[in-house]
Amino acid sequence: MWGFLKRLWKFVRLGLVAAGLTLLAAPVVVPALVTTLGFTSAGIAGGSWAAGFMASYGGLVSAGSACATLQTIGATGALGGPSLLAGAGAATTALAVALG
């Protein structure tokens, strides 16, 4: 039984490390990816994937939609708000548990 629990903890610890690293990298990686898709600080780049995505809305992009949210990230270069702070806290906790 203890052998099983040790092996299980090994996988749980690996998952916590992966989750923690992902949450810590997200504020850098996500804005870079969003900008690459065409959501830029100057607006949606013509001929980009973002332009096609915006066109799929038929000109009626509402506040809070996926397109609007991605454009906000592209324009500001940041993931904002309390969810980012909660994610950073969760990442720190996961890493501390896994490595401690």
Summary of the structure (lengths in Angstrom):
residues: 100
radius of gyration: 18.7
end to end distance: 23.0
largest distance: 60.2
contacts: 259
relative contact order: 0.18
helix: 72%
strand: 4%
